[in-house]
Amino acid sequence: MTGAADPQHQQHQRLAQLRANLATVERRVADACAAAGRARDGVTLIVVTKTYPASDVRLLSSLGVRDVAENRDQDAGPKAAECHDLPLAWHFVGQLQTNKVRSVLKYADMVHSVDRIRLVDALSVEVQKSERPELGCLIQVALEGGPEPGATHRGGALPDQVLPLAEALADAPGLRLDGVMAVAPLRGRYAGDPAGAFARLAEIASLVHRQHPAATMVSAGMSGDLEQAIAAGATHVRVGTAVLGVRPPLG
């Protein structure tokens, strides 16, 4: 069988699509770095592959992608196992429940969503049990603010909780404090203002870095706001839709 229904033809089409999308994103990142007076090699592109198959991860790897991210362990675990032979770093970016820690540690090189002491403790215990290399960790910062109940339900430590959490993480055996992460909020003071949100994150990142000089990573910016994140000093941007296309609905 030939034509559009041919799996090999479809793979070639998908490869071409991903190559074009990556080139577009790369131009955006390079332009944003130039506008901010920053070196292009100071920003790492992490491709968020959630909801997409392992076949796409393989294609991305063939195009030179080295960092991929997932947010649901039930999807990430099998996908990472299927791609274990590829030279990839796996970033876990979703909210992490303590009962999923052991599973996530089987494949994750870095967790971006550390937001509470209990999670620090659980990660430390399981890293030591597994005898795996130390785990890079970022503190997720909630920028929604506001006194209403449930204001931080998407995850993240409030700004005044970040420094105590950073201290606990830095002292935890098996864990490495690498920096901070945030998502531009949909409500609160910075709703609709990603530039303001990322500027606030940069202030918090500076406070953390002052006490922990090795914590230099700032993970911020996605498909719609990577330029604002880079302008504010992001070292890593997490891009999914702009590379892989509009996501299919989650099952």
N, C-alpha and C positions, 0 to 999 in steps of 0.2 A: 504494500500500500504506500502511496506517495501523496505529497501535498500536505495540507494543513493538519490532517489527522495523523500523519506520520510522527511518532514520538521523537525521532531524531530531528525532523524538521522543526518540530515545536521547541526542542532544546536549542537549536540554532537561533530560532527567533527570540527565545527568552534570553539567551546569551547576548544577542545584539541589543535587546531592550535594556538589559542591566548595564551593559557597557556604556550606552548612551546616557542613561540616567546617572551613572557614577561620574561620567565626564561633566555633566551639568552641575552636579553637587560639588565636584572638585573645583570647578570654576567659581562657584559661589563662595566656597571656603577660602580659596586663594584671593579673591577680590575683597572679602571681608578682612582677611589678614592684612592685605595691602592698605586698605582704608584705615585700619587701626594702627598701622606702623609696626606690625608684628611679622615675624618670620613664619612662613608657611609651615615649617616643620615643628612649630610650637603648638600646633593643633592636631589632635588625632581624631580621625573619623571612625566612629563605631556604628556599624550598620545594624539596626534593630530588625531582627529576622522573625519576630513573633508572628505566628499564624501562617508563616510560609514554610514550605517543605525543605527537607535536607537537600534535595536536588538544587534548590536555589542557593543554599549555603555553599555547595560545591562549585557552582558557577561563579559565585562571588569570590571564592578563594582563588579560582583560576584567573580572575581579573585583578588579583593582588590585594584583596581585602584581607586584613589580618585580625581585625577585632569585630566580634559580633555580639549582640545582646539579646537576651530573652527575659520575659517577665513572668512566665508561668512554669513552674517546675514540671508539671505533668506533660508539657509539650517540650520543654528544653531538654530533659533527661534523655529521652529516646533519640532526639535529634543530635545531641552532642555525641551520644554513643555511636550513631551511624556515621558521624563525621570525625571520629577519633583520630583518623590518620592524617587529617589536614593540619597545617601549621597555623592554628587559630588560638586566640585568647577569647575565652567566653566570659562575658560580663552579665551578672544577674542584676536586673534593674527594677524588678517588681517588689511589691510588699512581701516580706518574708516572714512566715509564721515559724515559730520555733520547732514545730513538729516536721517541718520540711528541711531543716538545716542539714541533716545528715545526707539527704538525697542531693541537695544543691551542691554540697561540698565534693561530690563525686566528679563534677565537671567544671564548676565555676572557678575561674582564676581571680575574679574580683566581684565583690558585692557592693553595689552602689547605694543600697537602701537601708543602711544601719541607722536605726532611729530610736533605740531604747536600750537601757542597760541589760534587760533580760535577754535581748537578742545577742548583745556582746558576749554575755556569759555562755549562752548556748553555742555560739560559733566557736568560742575559745575551747570549750570542753570537747566538741566534736573534732576540731582540727587536731588537738593533741591526741585523741583516740585514734584518729586515722593515720597519723604520722605522715600526712601529706605536707608539701611545702606550705610556708605561711601564707595566709590569705590576705590579699589586699582589700581594704575596706574604705568606703566613703560614708560620711555621715550625710544622710538625706535631711535637708533643711526645709521645713514647711514655711512658706512665705505667705500663706493665706491670711494668717492672723485672725483677729476678731474674736469676741467673747462668746459667740453663739456655740451651743453644743454641736459637736461633730465637725468643728471647723477644720480639723486636720485629718479627716477620715481617709484621705488619699495617702496618708503616711508622711512621715517626716517629724523631726524634732523641732520644737519651737526655737527661735533664735537664742533665747536665754538658757536653753538646755544644751546647746551645742558644745560649749567649752567643757562642762563637766563630763559630757559623753565622750568628747575627744580624749580627755584624761583617762577615763576608764578603758577606752579602746586601745590607747597607746600602751597601757600597762598590762593588757590581756595577753597571756602567752599564746603564741601561734597566730596572732593577728597583727597586721601592719596598717597603721593609720596613714592613708594616702591623701586625704583631702575631703572635699565636700561635693554634694550633688544637690540639684534642685530642678523642679519643673516650674515653668511660668504658671502662676495660679490663675484659676478661672473666676475667682471671687476675692473679695477683700480689697485692700488698698492698692494692690498691684494688678488687679484684673484688667486685662486689655493693655497692660503696660509692661511688656517683657523687658524693655530696656531698664526700667526702674527696678523690676524684680531682680534682674541679673546684677545690677549695680549694688543692690542690697546684699546679694549673695557674695559679691566680691569683697564687701566690707567684712562679712563674717569669715570668709576664707582667709582674709588677711589676719584676723584675730587668731584663728587656728594656727596659721603658719608662724605667727610670732612666738607662740608657745611650743610649736612642734615644727621645726624648720624643714623636716623631710616631707611634710604634708603639703605638697605643691599642686595637687591635682584639683581642678575645678570642672566638674562634669555638668554641663548646662547647654541648652539649645537643642532644638529638634528641627524637623523639616521646615516649619513655618517661621522660626525665630532664631536660626543659627547665626545670622549676621549680628543681631543684638547681643547674643551670648559672646561671640568672639570679640566684639567691641568692648565688652565688660571684662574680658580676660579669661574666658573659658579655655581650658587646655584640651578638653574632649567634648565633642558634640555627638549626640545620639540621633541618627537619622534613619528613619524607616520608610515612610511613604514616598519621599522624594527619590529613593533608590528603587524600591520594590513595587511601588504602585499602591493604589487604594486597597486597603486590607479587606479580605473576605471577613464576614462576621465570625466572631468567636463561637465555637461550639459549646 
